[in-house]
């Protein structure tokens, strides 16, 4: 059976029917099709979703462990010797500077970091410090490089879960100014 030889019935339309069909087709062609509206809806929902994820991520990036914004000021208070300044160095980290030279700093720490430092070479002294606002251990580390330096590390136990390391490099900050500064140390 050849499809070219088939006879199909013919439908004859009146003028009124033709006009009606023409109007319906003209209305459909002049408006935006349903598939275009559907595609625009999908894109707008995707865009709103991505903006939401971006805002959510930026919120958590700017938070510290305590739920405070990292931009709310410095997380620690300490009164340093006159020629040493305090600068924010990032999330809960601060550095002590004397001109352009870093002479110490404050950063979150852990018991593991303290134990690693204690077991390393160059440890001259380890002692508990009782005259501070928080329990602390002072470790004196001697590092031999082109110029020998000593670093006073104070591991301060703020609470059961939080430990902070405050350190001072000598000869820029010596033992007495470091001890005096540590007596003023507070966590905000």
N, C-alpha and C positions, 0 to 999 in steps of 0.2 A: 504494500500500500504506500503510495507516494503522497506526501502531505500537500503537494502542489495541486493535486487533482481533487482535493476535498472542497466541498462547497459549504460555506458558512452562511448563516442567515444574515440578512442585511437589516439594520435598524434605521429607520428614517425618522429624523427629529423635526419637530415643528419649529417655527421661528421663535416662539415663546420659550421652548425648551433650550434652544441654542443660546438665546440671550441670557437665560438663567444660568446656564453652565458657564458662559463667558464671564458673568459677573462674579461667580464663586471663584473661578480661576484667577481673575484679576485681583480679588481681595487677598487670596493666598500669596500671590507673587509680590504684592506691595509690602506686606508685613515681614518681620523677621521670622524665620522658620523656627520651629520648636527645637530642632537639634542645635541651632545656634544658642538659643536661650539655655538649653541644658548644658552646653559646653561652658558658657559664661558662668553659670552657677557652680559647676565643678571647679573652675579656676578660682573663683572668689572664695569658696570654702577652703581650698588648698592654701591659698594665700593667707587667710585668717588663721588657719592651723599653724602654718610656718611662723607667722609673727608671734603667735602664742607660745610656741616652743622657744623662740628666740628670747622673748621676755622672761620666760620661766628659767631658762639657762642663765641669763645674765643676772637674775636675782640671786641664784645660788652661787654663782661665781663671786659675787660681791659680798657674800656672807662669811663670817668666821664661825668657828665652832660654837660660840656662845649665842649666835643668832643676831649679833649686832652687825651693822654695816661696817665694812672695812674702812670707810671714809669718815667715820664718826670721831676722828681724832686719834691720838696715840693711845695704844692699849696699856702703856706702862708709864709710871711717874718715877723720875730719879733726878736728883740734884747733882750735876757733874761739876768737876773743878772748873774754874773760871775760863780757861782757854779751850775747853772741850764743848762741842755743840752736839745736839741730838737731832737725828734726821730719821724720818720714816723710810724704811727700805722695802716695804712690801707688806704682805699680809702678816700682821702680828710680829714683824721684825723691825728692829731699829738699829742704827749704827751710831757710834760715837766718832766724831771727826775733830781733828785738830788741823785746821786749814783744809787741805785736800786729802790728808792722810787719815785712813781709818785706824782708830786706836782702840776699838772695842765694839761691843754691841750687845743686843738683847734678842733672843729668839726662843720660840717654843722648843722644848727638848723632851727627852724621855729617859727612863732608867737605863735602857739599852745603850743610848749614846753615852751616858755617864760611865757605865761599866766598860764600854769600849775604850773611852779615854783613859780610864784608870788602869786598864791592862796594857796600854801602849807604852812605848819607850819614852823616856824624858820626863817622867812624873817625879817631881822632887818632894812634894808634900801633899798630904790630904788631911783635912781636919774639919770637924763640924764647927759651924759658926752659930752661936746662940744669941748674939746681940741684935739680930735682925727681926723684922716683923713676921717673917716666915721661917720655918726650918730650912737650913741650907748647909751645903758642903762646899768648902773651897778646895780647889785642886790647883796646885802650882805646876805648870808644865814648862819645861825648858826645851826650846827648839834651836838646834844648831844649823844655821844657814850661813850665808856670807857674813851676816851679823847675827850674833846670838840674841835671841829674844826669849823673854819669859812671858807667859800668859797666865793671868789669874782667872780661873773659871769658877764662877759661883753657880752651883746647881740649886735653885730655889724651888722648894716643894710648896706650891701655892695651895693645893688641896690634894686629896687622895689620887686624883686622876691627872692633875696638871703640874708639869714641871717646866721651869723656865731657866735658860742658861744665860747668865750675864758674864761677859768676859772683858778683860782689860789687858792690853799689850803694854809691856814695859819696854823701854824706859819712858814712854810717853805718859803713861799713868802709872805711878808707883804704888806700893802697897798701902800706904796711909790714905792717899786720896781715893783709892779704890774702895777701901774699907769704909771711909766716910760717905762715899756715894751710895754704897750698899745699905747703909743704915737709913737712907731716905727712900729706898726702893719700895714701890707699891704697884700692885696690879689694879687697873681701873675696872 
